[in-house]
């Protein structure tokens, strides 16, 4: 028997407010589900049939915290316990009793309540059985009709919990998939972020395809010939899965990159999650015009950047997320060219480091996934060692050479302006990059040599013109 009483008493936050629960106040939803699974809940949901503001105030006072309206229309108040990393939401009931409230929720495993004062699990919809069997089941089609965001939400729970969606539920999701476009982008974005930040985040796209959601989110990209679009989606799914595997091995493949991947691009969305989104979107773009393997070896970065900007705008992702995608897509063809060389071309590698900058790790993982997923299984196996060696060689250059040179530059912009007698502008930045590339190749090693190299470059430019 699942003993929630012990779970509540052993939880640092819940044990501190356990005495506040009366007979008409309940723990509900995800926190009950998580405790039944043996997890410590980070989001605690409470439903009270008493004065919701008064109850929320008592909780806030207990933690010396503050309370604010999260959704006044729906009667939801929030208390943030930042030091504990826990959020507590207190809400008014959605029905005349707790059973009626639970029946208005999304899936059965989220429709359980725990009466803390009476140590009773309330489970009118078989949520515990579905939790034990590990399945995602909607409570009713009416719940999807009332809130189409639950279509995406069901898929997110399937990814995060690793539970399959029942056949009847998937049928219902497909039926209401077209209504997702009526939901506010901010709510859909939250579901995307939570799913894509999971270890198996690429599975989210597979579920989206099964539920008929690809057309809803990428209408322009998959428009046109259905057979070609289907091949594109399949290839994009393969690329996303390949990227997922490389993310898992990033710690050993590109030492130190795992730290960057775990950083947040924006609140609640890691760079790792953004890379999964980048991989799938890239796969769609790459195949949208042709299913010819030869054509797929080239990528139109402007097209990719435009598609990424439109997606980020439609789902309200931050400008920083769009900037990361811009850098990745703008650098991929250069990585692809470098991969063609048996010995790494130092100059090109250094220029890549400058172009990709802080998102080089993601760019290399995406480029490697692209190469492995597009060149065929047998050829990928034959070239696997060579690809890894070149990828790791680029990364070593970035860590040992590029970043070191950034700390100790030979010349600055003023030196370039003075040496060449030019005005401030784009040419200054280009010349500085030329010096650093020459330094990486071992052509220059001092300020004097750098200035001499600059003057030679200026003469070459003059002769060429």
C-alpha positions as CSV (number, residue, x, y, z in Angstrom):
1,X,0.0,0.0,0.0
2,X,1.3,3.4,-0.9
3,X,1.9,5.3,2.3
4,X,1.5,9.0,1.6
5,X,1.4,9.9,5.3
6,X,5.1,9.1,5.6
7,X,5.9,11.0,2.4
8,X,4.2,14.1,3.7
9,X,5.8,13.9,7.1
10,X,9.3,13.4,5.6
11,X,9.0,16.3,3.2
12,X,10.6,19.4,4.6
13,X,8.1,21.8,3.1
14,X,4.9,19.7,3.6
15,X,5.8,18.7,7.2
16,X,6.1,22.4,8.1
17,X,2.4,23.0,7.1
18,X,0.9,19.6,7.8
19,X,-1.0,20.9,10.8
20,X,-2.7,23.6,8.7
21,X,-4.7,21.1,6.6
22,X,-8.4,20.8,7.7
23,X,-10.9,18.2,6.6
24,X,-11.8,20.3,3.5
25,X,-8.3,21.0,2.3
26,X,-6.4,18.6,0.0
27,X,-3.1,18.0,-1.7
28,X,-4.0,17.4,-5.4
29,X,-2.6,16.6,-8.8
30,X,1.1,16.3,-9.7
31,X,2.4,16.4,-6.1
32,X,0.3,13.4,-5.2
33,X,1.4,11.6,-8.3
34,X,5.1,12.4,-7.6
35,X,4.9,11.2,-4.0
36,X,3.2,8.0,-5.1
37,X,6.2,7.5,-7.4
38,X,8.6,8.1,-4.6
39,X,9.7,11.5,-5.9
40,X,10.0,14.7,-4.0
41,X,7.5,17.2,-5.5
42,X,8.8,20.6,-6.6
43,X,5.3,22.0,-7.3
44,X,2.8,21.5,-4.6
45,X,-0.9,22.0,-5.4
46,X,-3.5,22.5,-2.7
47,X,-7.3,22.8,-3.1
48,X,-9.2,24.3,-0.2
49,X,-13.0,24.7,0.3
50,X,-12.3,27.4,2.9
51,X,-11.1,31.0,2.3
52,X,-8.3,30.5,-0.3
53,X,-6.6,33.8,0.6
54,X,-6.6,33.2,4.3
55,X,-5.2,29.7,3.9
56,X,-2.5,30.9,1.5
57,X,-1.6,33.7,3.9
58,X,-1.1,31.2,6.7
59,X,1.3,29.1,4.6
60,X,3.2,32.2,3.6
61,X,3.6,33.3,7.2
62,X,4.8,29.9,8.2
63,X,7.7,30.3,5.7
64,X,8.2,34.0,6.2
65,X,7.3,34.3,2.5
66,X,4.9,36.3,0.4
67,X,1.8,35.3,-1.5
68,X,0.5,36.6,-4.8
69,X,-2.3,36.0,-7.2
70,X,-1.3,33.6,-10.0
71,X,-4.7,33.5,-11.6
72,X,-7.3,35.6,-9.8
73,X,-10.1,34.6,-12.2
74,X,-9.5,30.9,-11.4
75,X,-8.8,31.6,-7.7
76,X,-5.2,30.5,-7.7
77,X,-2.6,32.0,-5.3
78,X,1.2,31.2,-5.3
79,X,3.9,31.1,-2.6
80,X,7.5,30.8,-3.9
81,X,9.9,29.0,-1.5
82,X,13.1,29.9,-3.5
83,X,15.6,28.5,-1.0
84,X,13.8,25.2,-1.1
85,X,13.2,25.3,-4.8
86,X,9.5,24.7,-4.2
87,X,6.3,26.4,-5.5
88,X,3.0,26.1,-3.6
89,X,-0.2,26.9,-5.4
90,X,-3.4,27.2,-3.4
91,X,-6.6,27.2,-5.4
92,X,-10.4,27.3,-5.0
93,X,-12.2,24.0,-6.0
94,X,-13.5,23.4,-9.5
95,X,-16.6,21.5,-8.2
96,X,-19.0,21.2,-5.3
97,X,-16.8,18.5,-3.7
98,X,-13.3,17.1,-4.2
99,X,-14.5,14.3,-6.5
100,X,-16.2,16.8,-8.8
101,X,-13.0,18.9,-8.8
102,X,-10.8,15.9,-9.8
103,X,-13.2,15.0,-12.7
104,X,-12.4,18.3,-14.3
105,X,-8.7,17.7,-14.5
106,X,-6.7,16.4,-17.5
107,X,-5.4,12.8,-17.1
108,X,-6.2,10.2,-14.5
109,X,-2.8,10.1,-12.8
110,X,-3.2,13.9,-12.1
111,X,-6.7,13.4,-10.8
112,X,-5.9,12.1,-7.3
113,X,-6.1,13.9,-4.0
114,X,-4.8,13.3,-0.6
115,X,-6.7,14.4,2.5
116,X,-3.8,15.1,4.8
117,X,-5.9,15.4,8.0
118,X,-7.6,12.0,7.4
119,X,-4.6,10.3,5.7
120,X,-6.9,9.3,2.8
121,X,-6.1,8.9,-0.9
122,X,-9.1,10.0,-3.0
123,X,-8.9,8.3,-6.4
124,X,-12.3,8.3,-8.2
125,X,-10.9,7.8,-11.7
126,X,-8.5,5.0,-11.3
127,X,-5.4,7.2,-11.4
128,X,-3.4,4.9,-9.0
129,X,-4.0,1.9,-11.2
130,X,-2.9,3.8,-14.3
131,X,0.2,5.0,-12.4
132,X,1.0,1.5,-11.4
133,X,0.6,0.3,-15.0
134,X,2.5,3.4,-16.3
135,X,0.0,4.8,-18.8
136,X,-1.3,8.2,-19.8
137,X,-5.1,8.3,-20.1
138,X,-7.3,11.3,-20.4
139,X,-10.3,11.6,-18.1
140,X,-12.7,12.6,-21.0
141,X,-12.7,14.1,-24.4
142,X,-14.6,17.0,-22.8
143,X,-11.4,18.0,-21.0
144,X,-9.6,18.4,-24.4
145,X,-12.6,20.3,-25.8
146,X,-12.5,22.7,-22.8
147,X,-8.8,23.2,-22.9
148,X,-6.9,22.1,-26.1
149,X,-3.6,22.8,-24.4
150,X,-4.1,19.4,-22.8
151,X,-3.3,17.7,-26.1
152,X,0.3,19.0,-25.8
153,X,0.3,18.5,-22.1
154,X,-0.5,14.8,-22.4
155,X,2.5,14.3,-24.7
156,X,4.7,16.2,-22.3
157,X,3.7,13.9,-19.4
158,X,4.4,10.9,-21.7
159,X,7.9,12.1,-22.3
160,X,8.8,13.2,-18.8
161,X,7.3,10.1,-17.0
162,X,8.2,7.6,-19.8
163,X,4.6,6.4,-19.9
164,X,2.9,5.4,-23.2
165,X,-0.3,7.1,-24.2
166,X,-3.2,4.7,-24.4
167,X,-4.7,4.1,-27.9
168,X,-8.1,5.6,-27.0
169,X,-6.4,8.7,-25.6
170,X,-4.2,9.1,-28.7
171,X,-7.2,8.9,-30.9
172,X,-8.8,11.7,-28.9
173,X,-5.6,13.8,-29.1
174,X,-5.6,13.5,-32.9
175,X,-9.2,14.6,-32.9
176,X,-8.5,17.8,-31.1
177,X,-5.0,18.5,-32.4
178,X,-6.2,21.2,-34.8
179,X,-7.6,23.2,-31.8
180,X,-4.2,23.7,-30.3
181,X,-3.7,26.8,-32.5
182,X,-6.4,28.5,-30.4
183,X,-4.3,28.2,-27.2
184,X,-2.1,31.1,-26.1
185,X,1.5,30.7,-27.3
186,X,2.8,31.2,-23.7
187,X,1.1,28.1,-22.5
188,X,2.2,25.9,-25.4
189,X,5.8,27.2,-24.9
190,X,5.8,26.0,-21.3
191,X,4.8,22.5,-22.4
192,X,7.5,22.5,-25.1
193,X,10.2,23.6,-22.6
194,X,9.4,21.0,-20.0
195,X,9.3,18.2,-22.6
196,X,12.4,19.2,-24.5
197,X,14.5,19.6,-21.3
198,X,13.9,15.9,-20.4
199,X,16.6,13.3,-21.1
200,X,14.5,11.7,-23.8
201,X,13.2,15.0,-25.1
202,X,13.4,14.1,-28.8
203,X,10.5,11.6,-28.2
204,X,8.3,14.6,-27.9
205,X,8.5,15.1,-31.7
206,X,7.7,11.5,-32.3
207,X,4.6,11.9,-30.2
208,X,3.7,15.1,-31.9
209,X,3.8,13.4,-35.3
210,X,1.6,10.5,-34.0
211,X,-0.9,13.0,-32.5
212,X,-1.0,15.1,-35.8
213,X,0.6,18.2,-34.3
214,X,3.5,18.7,-36.7
215,X,1.2,20.5,-39.2
216,X,-0.1,22.7,-36.4
217,X,3.4,24.0,-35.4
218,X,5.3,23.8,-38.7
219,X,2.6,24.5,-41.3
220,X,4.9,26.3,-43.8
221,X,7.7,23.8,-43.6
222,X,5.6,20.7,-44.2
223,X,3.3,22.2,-46.7
224,X,3.2,20.8,-50.3
225,X,3.6,17.3,-51.5
226,X,2.5,14.9,-48.7
227,X,4.9,12.2,-49.5
228,X,7.9,14.5,-49.5
229,X,6.7,16.1,-46.3
230,X,6.4,12.7,-44.7
231,X,9.9,11.8,-45.7
232,X,11.1,15.1,-44.3
233,X,9.4,14.5,-40.9
234,X,10.8,11.0,-40.7
235,X,14.3,12.3,-41.4
236,X,13.8,15.2,-38.9
237,X,12.8,12.6,-36.2
238,X,15.9,10.6,-37.0
239,X,18.1,13.7,-36.7
240,X,16.5,14.6,-33.4
241,X,17.1,11.1,-32.0
242,X,20.7,11.1,-33.2
243,X,21.2,14.5,-31.5
244,X,19.7,13.1,-28.2
245,X,22.2,10.3,-28.2
246,X,25.1,12.8,-28.7
247,X,23.8,15.0,-25.9
248,X,23.9,12.0,-23.6
249,X,27.6,11.4,-24.5
250,X,28.6,15.1,-24.7
251,X,30.5,14.8,-21.4
252,X,33.0,12.4,-22.9
253,X,32.8,13.6,-26.5
254,X,33.3,17.3,-25.7
255,X,34.6,17.6,-22.1
256,X,33.1,20.6,-20.4
257,X,30.3,21.1,-22.9
258,X,27.8,19.5,-20.6
259,X,28.1,22.5,-18.3
260,X,27.1,24.8,-21.1
261,X,24.3,22.5,-22.2
262,X,22.7,22.6,-18.7
263,X,22.6,26.4,-18.6
264,X,19.3,28.2,-19.2
265,X,18.6,30.1,-22.3
266,X,15.6,31.5,-20.5
267,X,13.8,30.6,-17.3
268,X,12.9,26.9,-17.4
269,X,14.6,26.2,-20.8
270,X,18.1,24.8,-21.0
271,X,20.5,25.0,-24.0
272,X,20.1,21.2,-24.2
273,X,16.4,21.6,-24.7
274,X,17.0,24.2,-27.3
275,X,19.4,22.0,-29.2
276,X,16.7,19.3,-29.5
277,X,14.4,21.9,-30.9
278,X,17.1,23.1,-33.3
279,X,17.8,19.5,-34.5
280,X,14.2,18.8,-35.4
281,X,13.6,22.1,-37.0
282,X,16.9,21.8,-38.9
283,X,15.9,18.4,-40.2
284,X,12.5,19.7,-41.5
285,X,14.2,22.6,-43.3
286,X,16.9,20.4,-44.8
287,X,14.4,18.1,-46.4
288,X,11.6,20.5,-47.3
289,X,12.7,21.1,-50.9
290,X,14.0,17.6,-51.8
291,X,14.4,14.1,-50.5
292,X,17.6,13.7,-52.6
293,X,20.5,12.8,-50.3
294,X,22.9,14.8,-52.5
295,X,20.8,17.9,-52.0
296,X,20.6,17.3,-48.2
297,X,24.3,17.7,-47.9
298,X,23.9,21.4,-48.3
299,X,22.0,23.7,-46.0
300,X,20.6,27.2,-46.7
301,X,21.4,29.0,-43.4
302,X,19.2,32.1,-44.3
303,X,16.2,29.8,-44.7
304,X,17.0,28.1,-41.4
305,X,17.5,31.4,-39.6
306,X,14.2,32.7,-41.0
307,X,12.3,29.6,-39.9
308,X,13.9,29.7,-36.5
309,X,13.0,33.3,-36.0
310,X,9.4,32.7,-37.0
311,X,9.1,29.7,-34.7
312,X,10.6,31.6,-31.7
313,X,8.3,34.5,-32.4
314,X,5.1,32.3,-32.7
315,X,5.9,30.4,-29.4
316,X,7.2,33.5,-27.6
317,X,10.7,32.2,-27.1
318,X,13.3,34.8,-26.0
319,X,15.5,36.8,-28.4
320,X,18.4,35.0,-26.8
321,X,17.0,31.6,-27.9
322,X,16.6,32.9,-31.4
323,X,20.2,34.2,-31.3
324,X,21.5,30.8,-30.3
325,X,19.6,29.2,-33.2
326,X,21.0,31.9,-35.6
327,X,24.6,31.2,-34.5
328,X,24.1,27.4,-34.9
329,X,22.5,27.5,-38.3
330,X,24.9,30.1,-39.5
331,X,27.9,27.9,-38.7
332,X,26.8,24.4,-39.8
333,X,28.0,24.6,-43.4
334,X,31.5,25.6,-42.2
335,X,31.6,22.5,-39.9
336,X,30.4,20.4,-42.8
337,X,33.3,21.7,-44.9
338,X,35.8,21.0,-42.2
339,X,34.5,17.5,-41.8
340,X,35.6,16.8,-45.4
341,X,39.3,17.3,-44.5
342,X,41.3,14.4,-43.1
343,X,43.6,16.8,-41.3
344,X,41.9,19.7,-39.7
345,X,42.4,23.1,-41.5
346,X,43.5,25.3,-38.6
347,X,42.4,28.5,-40.2
348,X,38.9,27.3,-41.0
349,X,38.6,25.8,-37.5
350,X,39.6,29.1,-35.9
351,X,37.1,31.0,-38.1
352,X,34.4,28.5,-37.0
353,X,35.2,29.1,-33.3
354,X,34.7,32.8,-33.9
355,X,31.5,32.3,-35.9
356,X,29.8,29.8,-33.6
357,X,31.3,31.4,-30.5
358,X,29.7,30.3,-27.2
359,X,27.4,27.8,-28.9
360,X,30.2,25.8,-30.6
361,X,29.4,22.7,-28.5
362,X,25.8,22.6,-29.7
363,X,26.9,23.4,-33.3
364,X,29.3,20.5,-33.3
365,X,26.8,18.0,-31.9
366,X,24.2,19.1,-34.4
367,X,26.6,18.9,-37.3
368,X,27.8,15.5,-36.2
369,X,24.2,14.2,-35.9
370,X,23.5,15.7,-39.4
371,X,26.5,13.9,-40.9
372,X,25.6,10.6,-39.3
373,X,21.9,10.7,-40.1
374,X,22.3,11.7,-43.7
375,X,25.2,9.6,-45.0
376,X,23.6,6.2,-44.5
377,X,24.1,3.6,-41.7
378,X,27.0,1.6,-43.2
379,X,29.0,4.7,-44.3
380,X,28.4,6.3,-40.9
381,X,29.9,3.2,-39.2
382,X,32.9,3.3,-41.5
383,X,33.5,7.0,-40.9
384,X,32.5,7.1,-37.3
385,X,36.0,7.2,-35.8
386,X,37.1,9.9,-38.3
387,X,34.1,12.1,-37.6
388,X,34.6,11.8,-33.8
389,X,38.3,12.6,-34.2
390,X,37.6,15.7,-36.2
391,X,34.8,16.8,-33.9
392,X,37.1,16.4,-30.8
393,X,39.9,18.1,-32.7
394,X,37.8,21.2,-33.3
395,X,36.7,21.2,-29.6
396,X,40.3,21.0,-28.4
397,X,41.3,23.9,-30.6
398,X,38.4,25.9,-29.2
399,X,39.5,25.2,-25.6
400,X,43.3,25.3,-25.9
401,X,43.9,27.8,-28.7
402,X,40.9,30.0,-29.4
403,X,39.9,30.7,-25.8
404,X,43.6,31.2,-24.8
405,X,44.1,33.7,-27.6
406,X,41.0,35.6,-26.5
407,X,42.7,36.2,-23.2
408,X,46.0,37.5,-24.6
409,X,45.4,39.4,-27.9
410,X,48.4,40.6,-29.9
411,X,46.7,43.7,-31.4
412,X,43.5,45.6,-30.8
413,X,41.3,47.8,-32.9
414,X,43.3,50.9,-32.4
415,X,46.4,49.1,-33.6
416,X,44.7,48.1,-36.8
417,X,43.4,51.6,-37.4
418,X,46.9,53.1,-36.8
419,X,48.8,50.5,-38.8
420,X,46.5,50.6,-41.9
421,X,45.4,54.2,-41.7
422,X,41.7,53.3,-41.9
423,X,38.6,54.5,-40.1
424,X,36.6,52.5,-37.5
425,X,34.3,50.0,-39.2
426,X,33.7,46.3,-40.2
427,X,37.1,46.1,-41.8
428,X,38.8,46.5,-38.4
429,X,36.9,43.5,-37.0
430,X,37.8,41.5,-40.1
431,X,41.5,42.3,-39.9
432,X,41.6,41.4,-36.2
433,X,40.1,38.0,-37.0
434,X,42.6,37.5,-39.8
435,X,45.4,38.2,-37.3
436,X,44.0,35.6,-34.8
437,X,43.6,33.0,-37.5
438,X,47.2,33.6,-38.6
439,X,48.3,33.3,-35.0
440,X,46.5,30.0,-34.7
441,X,48.3,28.7,-37.8
442,X,51.7,29.8,-36.3
443,X,52.3,32.5,-38.9
444,X,52.5,35.3,-36.3
445,X,53.6,35.2,-32.7
446,X,54.2,38.8,-31.6
447,X,52.6,42.3,-32.0
448,X,55.3,43.3,-34.5
449,X,54.6,40.3,-36.7
450,X,50.9,40.9,-36.4
451,X,51.2,44.5,-37.6
452,X,53.5,43.3,-40.5
453,X,50.9,40.7,-41.4
454,X,48.1,43.3,-41.4
455,X,50.1,45.5,-43.8
456,X,50.6,42.5,-46.1
457,X,46.9,41.8,-46.0
458,X,46.1,45.4,-46.8
459,X,48.4,45.3,-49.8
460,X,46.8,42.0,-51.0
461,X,43.4,43.6,-50.7
462,X,44.6,46.6,-52.7
463,X,46.1,44.5,-55.4
464,X,43.0,42.4,-55.7
465,X,40.8,45.5,-56.1
